[in-house]
């Protein structure tokens, strides 16, 4: 066999990239090096770049290409379309050289082996300049699925050749400075995985929005994988934490069920090879793969990343396609290539966008990138109307594919009805640095041509389209210029969706992770209503619970899993630094506002000093709800392996109450010193300061809650606007109590920090705390850099009184 035209995957590796392109070289590399480790890659062969060049030469198409593409202006959409179409038609009209027909037919027959009949194959394009460090040609050329029969295979190979001259591919090469005739095309022919009967999707070994490198992001939908890649459906999304996965734990940090409206399947009767069909409503509400399959894919992804990183001599996050065979139940890796956007991001410069004003959000979806942009809306409903688009407009459409790339680069922002974080619109938007919101479902209906909007991707995983052009700030900080203070600077984090992005701000961990945010924004249901689900009489409450807990027959499990996932996202983002999770601290009126909550909460005149915090945890009215919180903590620490998660008890009035809470936690397996667990206490009641010695006997550390402490020292209801002017953490009485608490902890060898608002609002208050020798200061994220500078200045001017970290180095911290 002449190996210059046909190469089997088993004979290929990354060194063959000039011959078979990035996709086929990578398939060969994995087939040859990783199948022995249990990673399954479908077998096949590659038609080489030599074969493509032979075809162009014999059909005299090289002259046609040079003539039609010489001096082309890719911003002239109509001219780009006309010339590309002429080249493609010429390629499809030409005959393949007889030697290529013979070699392809011979290899295809050999693929069948001893089986009766010719196999169904996937025919994929692989450009020879694909996936270089400065270019990603992925997705620009065509793939053909469920190709069966020699004639169909030969036709698909020729169509792949023609796709090298799609409008988007021509435009991309011009932008990147590639010579059209120096980029060749190899074709991969690979056994079809019957994911039409199961599911498939995409994996990234880096968080696609923030560049956080310890996450594996998996998208999944039913049927063949093109729907996920092209953004035809809103897929499931799963996030797995690499470090503890590699240590043998099961750290699924997040699971989001996608709408998965369609699935791409084999077309058994019509003239097409594949077709899209609707997915039944019941299946849409289910996850496309099991937890064990999520973990298996994540393990394979880590192994693939490790292989390529070792081979390239540097960390190499990967972009991987996978499929599950519905006949055998086996998982397969279909292709893998280096990720080319986030992995090249400058991590020494933090760029943060912040809205200065807000209006009513018109629509939401999944945010892509972390920027904000605005402009007039342009709704484009089909590729034939691309010529209507103008520079600086907000592109709104159902979904994009590579044909849309010439106008995407002109857009201020992009909004799509369909697609997840790994769809075409998301990938190209990241590469272009354009903010995008995908999967809005109704963007093309709710947004109108000419309407001025602001697209915000700076508020976590959820992206917002606001009415009007809103003002925003952009702040850029060079981290190389910042020093680190002796005092630990931690962060207050509520929203798990922001945790990966916030982890890049210089920090020493999280001093306050709030359960309340996770419960109100994600869970939304009172825990006792979930426990009592079968006995609920209120039909409307049951309806709301059913809508939120789709996929959970065990309703309390919904609370445990969602709370665990939220806490785990934060713990993973800052791993292995301490993350201190404050257990629920709702007031009774806030609990009552949760779905089903009014049936369980008393009406109190002053909930601020009522049935809240520690008093709830052991009380018969809430004890069973607290048990679910404990189960979530155990899941994070024991199942996911995130032992950097610590817990904190709020509003603990007496030492005896503290002991009762610790006993209640122990009943549910949450015990101090098990796997290094530390239990802290909020220091926010005068009794906590006065009896600091006694509290220090039962807790590992204190965190000052300056808001409640100020309220109770000064006798000010901070919910009352009448006496609000008296509320000031800088009052001498408050400062004296805080100084006393810090001194007591230092004397007893206990950690003490602060997570209250005061040091975030007043840099001089942070400097006062440094003078007192506090161990850590936990700040709102937007004040960390500013307050760190103030702390450094104070530390340089004044030697602190001595901190716990200096005086008791043997204890954990």
C-alpha positions, 0 to 999 in steps of 0.5 A, a space after each residue: 500500500 502506498 503510505 503517501 496517500 493512506 495512513 492508518 491511525 495505528 501508524 500515526 502520531 503528532 509528528 505526522 501533523 504536516 501529513 494528516 493535519 491536527 485532528 488525524 494526527 491526534 487521533 493516531 497519537 491517542 489510538 497508539 499511545 492511550 488505548 492500552 490504558 483503557 481509553 477507547 478510540 474508534 479505529 480508522 485511517 487518514 487520507 493524507 495531504 499528499 492525496 489532496 494535493 494530487 487531486 488539486 494538481 490533476 484537476 488543475 484546481 490549484 490555478 483556480 484557487 490562486 486566481 479566485 482568492 488573490 487579493 480577496 477582501 473578506 469583509 465584503 461578504 457578498 464577494 467572499 460568498 461568490 468566490 468561495 462558491 465558485 471554488 467549491 463547485 469546481 472541486 465537486 465537479 472534478 473527478 478524483 484520481 483513479 489511484 485515490 479511488 483505488 486506495 480509499 476503496 481498498 482501505 475501506 474494505 479492510 475496515 470491514 474485516 470479517 464482518 458482512 457488509 461495509 461499515 458505517 463511518 464518520 468522515 472528518 476534515 483535518 486541515 494540516 495547519 489546524 490547531 497550531 498554537 496561534 490558530 484554531 481551524 477546528 470546526 471550519 471544515 465539514 464532517 459527514 456522519 453515517 456514511 456507508 458504501 464506497 460511492 458515498 465515502 468517495 463523495 464525502 471525501 470530495 466534499 471535505 476537500 471542498 469545505 476547505 473553501 467555505 466562506 468562514 475558512 477562507 476568511 480565517 486564513 486571510 485574517 491569520 496570514 495563511 497562504 490558501 495553497 499551503 494549507 492542505 486537507 487530510 480526511 479521517 475515516 473512522 468507525 461510527 460510534 452509535 451515539 445516535 442511540 445514546 449521547 455524545 458531547 464535548 469536554 474541556 480540561 479548563 474552565 472555558 470562561 475563566 481559564 481556571 485549570 483545575 476543572 473538567 467541563 463536560 457537555 452532553 446531549 442525546 444523539 450524535 455530537 454535531 448538535 452540541 458542537 454546532 449549538 443546535 441544542 442546549 446541552 447538559 453541563 457537568 463540572 468535575 474537579 481534577 485534583 481530588 478526582 486524581 486522588 480517587 474521589 468523586 468531585 462532580 462540582 456541578 450538574 445542569 440539565 439542558 433542554 436538549 430539544 433535538 437529537 441527531 440520529 441516522 436517517 434510515 429511509 430518506 436521502 440524507 445520512 442523518 436527521 434531527 428529531 425531537 426529544 420527548 419531554 421526559 427525556 429532556 428533563 433527565 441527565 444524558 449520562 450517569 454520574 459514573 460516566 461523567 467521572 469516567 470521561 473526566 478521568 480520561 480527559 485528565 489522562 489525555 491532558 497529562 499525555 499531551 502536556 508531557 509530550 509538549 513540555 508544558 501544561 496543555 489544556 485540551 478540547 475533546 469530543 466524546 460519544 457513547 455507543 447505544 448498542 454496547 454502552 461503551 464510551 469513546 473519544 472521537 478527537 482531541 486538540 489543544 484548547 487555544 483561547 483560555 490557555 494563552 490568557 495572560 494570568 498576570 493581568 486581571 481585567 474586571 468589568 463592573 456595571 455602574 447602573 442597571 435596568 430591567 433585564 430583558 433576557 438571560 442565558 449562559 454567559 461567555 467571557 467576562 466582558 460587558 458591551 452594548 449597541 443596537 440589536 440586529 436580529 439575523 434569522 438566516 445566513 442569507 441575511 448576513 449582509 445586513 449586519 453592520 459593525 458594532 451591532 449586537 448580533 442576535 440569532 438562533 444559533 451560529 455556525 462557521 459560515 457566520 464567522 465573517 460577521 461575528 468579528 464585527 459584533 459588539 456582542 452576540 446573543 443566541 437562542 440555542 447552544 451551551 458553553 462549548 457550542 460554535 458561538 461560544 468558542 468563536 466569541 471567546 477567540 474574538 474576545 466578544 461577550 456572548 450569551 448563549 441558550 437564551 431560548 427566546 432572544 430572537 423574539 424578545 430583542 428587536 432590530 435597532 433596540 439599544 441594549 447592554 450585554 453583561 457577562 460579568 456577573 457569573 455563569 448567567 449572562 444578562 441582556 439589559 435594556 438601554 446602553 448602561 455605563 460600566 467600569 473596566 479595571 486592569 490590574 498587573 498582579 506582578 506589582 502587588 506584594 503579599 501582606 503578613 496578615 491573611 487576606 481572604 474573601 467573602 464569596 456568596 455566588 458559586 458561579 463567580 468562584 472560579 473567576 474570583 480565585 485569580 484575585 490574590 488571596 489566602 482563601 475564603 473567610 466567609 462562604 454564605 450558604 444563604 446565597 446558594 439556598 436562595 439562588 439555586 435551591 429556593 425551597 425550604 428544607 422542611 418542605 422537601 422533607 415533608 413533600 409527600 404530606 404537603 397539602 398546598 398544591 401550588 407549593 408542590 407544583 413549584 417544588 416539582 418544577 425545580 426538582 426535576 430528576 429528583 424522586 428523593 426530594 431531600 436529596 435535591 437540597 443536599 446535592 445542590 447545597 453540596 455542589 454550591 459549596 464545592 464550587 467555592 472550595 474547589 476554586 480556592 483549593 487547597 486554601 481554607 474555605 470557611 462555610 457559614 451554616 445557614 443564617 437566615 432570619 425567620 422572615 427570610 426562611 418563610 420566603 422560601 418555597 413552602 417556608 411559611 408553614 414552618 416559620 413563626 412570625 417574629 417581631 424582631 427576627 434579627 435577634 430571634 430564632 436564627 443561627 445556632 438556636 435553630 440547629 438543635 431545636 425540634 422545629 428545624 433539627 431535620 433541616 439542619 441534618 441536610 446541611 450536615 449531609 451536604 458538608 460530608 458530601 463535599 469533604 468525604 465524597 468529593 475530597 475537598 477537605 479544605 472546607 471548614 464550617 462556621 456556626 453563626 449567632 451562637 449565644 451561649 457556650 452551652 448552645 455551642 456544645 449542643 450544636 457540636 453534638 447535633 453535628 456529630 450525630 450526622 458525622 460532622 465531627 471536629 478533627 475528622 479529616 482535619 475538619 475545623 469548626 469556627 464560630 462567628 464572633 458577633 454577640 457581646 457574649 462571644 467576646 466576654 466569654 471568649 476564653 470559654 468559647 475558645 475551648 470548644 471552637 477552633 477559631 473565631 470570625 468577627 461579624 462586625 455588622 451584628 456585633 456593632 448592632 448589639 453593642 450600640 443597641 441599633 436595629 440596622 434595619 431601621 432607617 431612623 437610627 441608621 446614622 448611629 450605626 458605625 463599626 468605627 465607634 470606640 466601643 466597637 473597636 474596644 470589643 474587637 481588640 479584646 476578642 483578638 487579644 483573647 484568641 491570641 492568648 488562647 492560641 486560637 485563630 481569629 479573623 473578620 468577615 464583616 463589612 467594616 474592613 471592606 468599607 473602610 481601609 483605615 478599619 483594616 489597618 486598625 485590625 492589623 495593629 491589633 494582630 488579627 490573623 485574617 481579614 476577609 473582604 468583599 472581592 471588589 475591595 481586595 486589591 485596594 484594601 491589600 495595599 492599605 494593609 501592606 502600608 500599615 504592616 510596613 509602618 507598624 510591627 503588629 502586636 504578634 499574630 497567632 501564626 507567629 506565636 503558635 506555628 504548630 497548629 493547623 492553618 
